[in-house]
């Protein structure tokens, strides 16, 4: 006979009530205290090499640098597309762009696709978003609150981030999707920051060293500096609320810098994203580096695993949490990415494996340079204009600059990133690397087949929005619509295929 049953009936009732309340409080505290809070911060158009802790001493990013020093950074983290909306749709669905049903720029994620924040909500998380959206209406169903009002978010998209943290219900763990407009063109002034000096910054290849390009690059750095300041505000608010230790903060970008051979390109500068995790309670060590492969489609499965939530079969990514406990843990052998319609028609694929990057271009006759940014009033950006002028003048070009204007382009390319990080020495026709070429070609073929990737036939693919040479606008809409033309994967119903392909 237990001790409670020996008490008078009235005392038994009171005792049971106290015990019930204690259990209820314990469960409530466990909901917030045991499972980690999760924050995903997405920069807009920022290359990994444009963050201080990744080796850029010109740009001022003290808060991101501190996050890396107190957390962990990844050096081989990759996107699934080199432009905004396909990447973001890929992240939230955990699927490759052609499997998400939104592989082209300015197309919304279609109904029925998995949404990892929805699974977090089912598991008891409060889920909210603030800043840039670019995902369409359906994806909003995954959140308890969406703040996509530019008046509230401010010019950089970060103004409401701290307020969102303060609004969270304290009885639940939470997930926040914080998405900046920084550093998307056109540049917006930052009265609270110190402008970067155009005269002192270094000019990365393939840009041209002119006063105009220097000013253009300095304006880009100013926007990164503003983003960094707001990230610092978020970290401080977490500290003030005494929840910093049990909050995993992941910082990434959606594609590379908005300059030639970065954004809209499948190159390292266009596809390798900064990837910094700050999580005092969850990292085995701090200030170290993970050099293993990881992809943005791995975010959803990982967050769900850490939250103890169900991971839907439709998510094609992998759980990268082993890399949180061991930075030397490998979760895959390959990462894949794709470039589809991005204002202009294109169809390119890339895989990275070990030190290798292998490219497949199914429209090799088409130019790659963004002529609209160099030739048409209203779209002119100095980083493009000055490079275009140098090309037109007949002046000697660097190998990286030559590659910008190469036309026609090879259908296949192979680069050794360990020896050639700028990817200018194409080894596809080198007999010494024939075995590697065949292996990666076969792996790409398998990925295309298993994931249902397709190239739309001539006359059916989405047409160019601008004339490729003059830059003149050919139609007014951001995208002519997902039903008028055929998108990659549409003919195979790839939006219903869950096979991730080779890993």
N, C-alpha and C positions, 0 to 999 in steps of 0.2 A: 504494500500500500504506500503510495508516494506521499510526500510531505504536504502537498496542496490538499489532498483529499481528507487530511486530518483536521483542516481548518473548518470553522463554522461556515455555513452556506453563504452568508453575506460576505465573509472575507474571501471565500473562494471566488465569488463573482468579481470582486475588486481585483484580486490577484490575476485572474485570467485577463481582465481588461488591461491591466498594466503590461502583462506579457505580450498581449496582442499589439498594444501600442508600440512596445519596444521593437517587436518584429517588423512592424510597419515602418518605423523610423529607420531601422537597419536596412530594409529593402530600398527605401528611398535614397539613403546615403549611398548604398551600393550602386544604384542606377547612375549616380553622378560620379561617385568616387572611385569605383573599381574599373569601369570601362573608360577608355580614354575619350576625351573630347577631341574632335577632328576639325581641322581648318585647312582648306585648300586655297592658296593665294595664286592667282593666275595673272601674270604680266601680259601685256599686249605688245607683240613685236620686239622681243628682246633676246638677243643671242647670249649663249652662256659666256662667251668671251668678253661680254660687256658688263660683267659684274666684278667688283674688286677682288673677291676671294678666288676668282677664276683666273687671276693674273693681270687684270686691267688696272693699272695704277693711275689712269687718267680720270676715271669716273669715280664719283663719291658715293659709296654704298656702305656706310658704317654699320647700319643695322643688319643688313644681309650678311656682311662679313662677320658680325658678332654671332648671328644665328649659326653660321657654319662653324665658327670656333667653339661654340657651346653645343653644337649638334654634329651633323655629318653632311658632307656634300658628295654628290655622285658625278663622275666625269664621263660616263657613257650612257646617259639618259636621253631617250629619243622620242620625238613626236611621231604621229601617224600621218601628218599632212603638214605642208609648209605655209598654210594660211589659217585664218581665224576659225570660222564656223565648222569646217570639217574636223578640225582638231578638238574643238569643244564638244561637238556631238559625239565624237569618238570617246572622249574622256567620260562623259556622263553615262554613256551606254556600255562602256567597256568593250567596244567593238571596232574593227577596222572601218574606215570611212565607207567603203563600198558595201559592207555588211550592216552599217547603221541606217542605210537608206537615205543618207544625206552626205554624199561624197563630194558635192560641188559647192563652191562658195555661195553664200546667201541662200542656201536651202535649209529649211527647218527639219529638225528631227521628227520623223513621222510617228503617228500614234502606234502603240504596240511594242515599241522598242524598250528594252530594259532600262531602268533608271536606278543607279545604285543608291541615290539618296532616298528613293521610295522604300527600298529595303531597310535602310537605316531608320526611317520613320516607323516602319512595322516593328522594328526591334526596340522602339521606345525613345529614339533620338528626336530632338527638336532640330529641324533642318531649315536653314534660311540662306538667302542669297542677297548680295548687294553689289552693284557696279554694272559692268558691261554684261549683256545677256547673249544675244546672237544665237539662240538655240531654238527659237520658235515657241509657240504657245503650249504645245503638249508637254514639254519638259517641265513647265512650271508646276505641274501636278505633283511633282516629287517633293515640293517644299511647303513648309508651313507658312513661310513669308518670302516674297520676292520684292526687292526694291530695285527696280530698273528705271526709276525716274531720274533723269539727268539733273534736274533741279536739286534733288536731294544728294545725288552722288558726286556732284561737283565736276569740274573740268577733267580731272584725272580719274574719276570713278571711285575714289577712295573715301569720300567725305563721310559716308554713313557707316563705315566699318565698325568703328568703336561704339557708335550708338546701337548697332545691331547686337553687339556683345552685351551691352547693358540691358537690352530688352529680353534677353533669353530667360526662359523659365528656370528657376534655380533647382527645381526638383528633378530635372532631366539632364542626361548628357546631351551634347549638341554637335551638329555638323554645320559649318559655315563655308559657303562657296563665295569667296571674295575675289572679284574680277575687275582689274583696272582697265582704264582706257590708255593709260601710260604704258608704253611709249609709242602710241599710234600717231601717224601724221594726221593733220598738220600740228606743228608744235604750239603748245599753249604756254604763256608766260607763268613763271612760278615766283610770285612776289616774296614768298617766305624762304626762298633758297638763294644760294650764292651762284650766279651763272658760271659755267665752265668757260675758261679762257680759250677761244679758238686758236690762239697763237701757240699754245703749249701742248695741245693734245697730239697724239700720234695718229697717222692716217693709215688704216688697215688696207691691205691689198684686197680687192681690186680698185679701190677708190683713188681718185686723182688729187694730188696735193695742190689745191687752190684755196684762196680766201673764202670763196663761196661754199665749197665742200666742207672746209673746216668749220664754218659757222653752222652749217647744216648738222654736222656731227655733234657739235657742242650743244645745239638745241635738243638733240636726241638724248644726250647725257643728262641735260637738265631735267627731262621728264623721268628718267630712271632715278635721279636723285629725289624727286618728289615722291615717287612710288616707295622708295626706300624709307623715307621719313614716315609715311603712313603705316608701313609695316612695323616700324619701331613703336608707333602709337598702339598698334594692336598688341604687341608683345608686352608693353608696359601695362595696358589694361588687364591683360591676363595675369600679370604679376600683382596688380592692385587687388584683383578679385581673388587672389591666392589659389588660382587654378592653373598656373603656368606649368607646373611640374607634370600634371597629368593631361596636358593638351598637346597633341601631335600637330605641329604646323608644318605643312609642306608647301614650299614655294617652287613654282615652275613658270614657264612662258608658253604661249600658244604657237609661236613660230619665231624665226629669227628677225634680226634688225631690218627695218624697211629701207634697205639699200641694195644695190646690185649684188647678185650672187649670194643672197641671204634669204629674205622673205621671198616666197614663190619658187624657191629652189630646193632640191633635195640634198644639197651639200651639207657639210658639217655646220656651217654658219647658219643655214636655214632650218636644220632639223635637230641639232643637238641642243637640248634645253638645259638651263640651269635647274638643278634639282637639289634643294637643301631641306633637310628634315631637322626640326628642333623638337625634342621630346625628352626632357630630363629623366622621366621615369621609365622610358622605354628603350633607350639606346644603350648598347653594351659599353661603348666608349664615346667620348666626345672629342671633337676637333679632328677626327680622322676622315679618311676618304674611301669611298667605294668605287672601284674601277670596273665593276661588273655591269653587264647590259641590263637595262630596264626600259620599259615603254610606258607611255601614258595610259594605255589600256589596262595596265596593271594596278592603277590607283584604286578603281572601284572594288575589285576582288580583295585587295589588301585592307581597305577601310572596313569592308564588311566582315572580314575575318577578325580583325582587331575588336570589332564591336560585338562579336558573337552572333552576327546576323547570318541569315541564309544567303549563300552565293548562288544566284541563278545560273543554270547551265549555259544560258545565252551569252554570258560574259566571256569573251575570248581571251582576256588577259590572265595573268598569273599573279599569285600572291607573292609580293616582294618582301614580306615581313621577315623572312630569314636573313635578309641583308641588314635589318635593323639590329639583330643580335650578333651577326657576323658579317662584316663588310666584305669578306672574301667569298661569300656564298654566291654561287651561280644559280640563277633560276631559269636560264634559257641559253640556247646556243645562237639564236637568230632574233633579230628584230626587223620588222618590215614597215615600209611607209609607201605612200602613194601621192601622186600629184595629178589631179584631174582639172576640170574647168575652173579657172581662176581669173575671171573676166575674159580670158582667151582660152580656146580649146587646147588641151594637152593631155597626154596619157603616158605617165612615167611611173616606174616602180623602182624601189631600192631595197636591198637587204644589207644588213651589217652582221658580220660574223668574224670573231677574232679581230685581227687588224684590218680586215677587208671590207670594202664597200663595193657592191655590184649593182650597176644601173641597167635598167631595161627601158628603152624609149620606143614606144609604138607609133610615134608621130615625129620621126627624126628630121623631116624636111622643114619643120616649123621653127621660126626664130624663137629665142628664149629671152632676149632682152626686153624689158618693159618700155617699149618705144613711147607709149603714151605719157610716161613720166619725164620724157626728154624732148618731146616734139610738139605737144599740144597745149595751148594756153589753158590755164586752169588746173592742169595736172603736173606742172613742171616742178621738179625737185632737184636742187643743185647736185646732189650726189649722183644722180642719173645724167643730168645735163652735161656736167663737166666731163664725165667719162665718155659720153656720146661725142662731144666735141673733139676729144683727143682721138677717138677712133676715126672720125671724119677727117681729121687733119693729116692723117698718115704718119703721125709720130710713132716711134717704137712703143710697143705695149708689153707689159709683163705677161707671163704665161697665164696668170689668173684673169687678167684683162682680156687676153685673146679668147679665153674660153667663154667669156660672156657673149661674144659676138659670133661664135662658131656656128656656121650654118652651111649645109645640113649638119646635124649632130650624129654621132655614132648611135647605132641601135643598141649596142652593148658597150659598157665601160667597166673597167676594173681598177681599183686604186688600193694601195697599201697605206692605210692611215697612219701606221706607226712610223713609216719613213716619209710620207707625203701627206701631212694633215690638210694641206690646201687642195688636195685632189686635182693636181694638174698633170701628173705623169700617168697617162692611161696605159695599163699593162694588158689590156684585153687581147692584143695581138702579139704579145711577147710569148714565144714558145716555152720559156722557162716557167710560165705560170698557167700553162694550158690546163693542167689537171685541176687547179683551183677554179679556173673559169668554168670548166665543165661541171664541177661539183656545185657551184653557186647557181649556175644556169638551171641545173636540174632541180635544185631546191626551190628556186623561184617558180619554175613550172609547176611544181607540186603545190606550192602555196596558192598560186592562181587557180588551179583546178579545184583544190579542196575547199577554198573559201568562196568559189563561184564568181571570181573576178572576170570581167569582160571588157573588151574595147568596143564601144558603140560603132556601128557601121557608118561609113561615109554618108553624109546627108541626113543622118539621124542624131548625131551628137550635138550638144549645145553649141551654138555659133558664137563667134567672137563678139564681145560687146563694143570693142573699138577696132578701127582699122589698125593692123599691126605696124604699119610704117608711118602713117600720118598721125595716128592717135585719135582721129575723128570718131566721135561716139556714133554707134550704129543703131542702138536702141536704148530706151530710157530706163528700163527697169534694172534693178540690181541683178536679177536672174529672170529669164523668160518663163520660168515655171517648170516644176518637176514632171509634168505630164505631157508637155508639148514635144519634148525631145527625150532621147534615151540616155540614161546615166549609166556609168559603169556598174555592173552587177544586176542591173534591172532585168535583163532578159533571162537570167538564171534564178531570179527571186532570191538573190543573195542576202536580202534583209531578213530572211528566215533560216539562213544557214548558220549553224553555231560552230562548225569545225574551225579551229584556229589555224590549221595548217601546221607545218613543221615548227618545232620549238627548239 
